Amino acid sequence: MAYRTKGDTWPLGAAVMALTGAITLVIVISIVLVLLGANTHNTLANGIHDLGAWFVTPFRNLFPQPNPKQNVLLNWGIGAVVYFVVGGTIARLVGR
């Protein structure tokens, strides 16, 4: 029987947290690209934005705002927080 110390993590919990962090990072970068008015004809910027938009589909018009940038900041920001909290909780439960 293997004994674990307080700092130990299980690989599955670490993998879930890494995936959660990557998804949250994509969403945050997408928000920044929208707020800074990134060129939508740039393949990299467009790809990151499309991926972020796909992840936040359930949150897209949760609280509609008249300004499109405010709409993205609020709704996509909520999506990023939800992904991070839920993913972190799942990672903790799996990593026990």
PyMOL commands that set and color helices and strands:
alter all, ss='L'
color gray80, all
select helices_A, chain A and resi 11-36+43-55+57-59+68-94
alter helices_A, ss='H'
color red, helices_A
deselect
rebuild
show_as cartoon
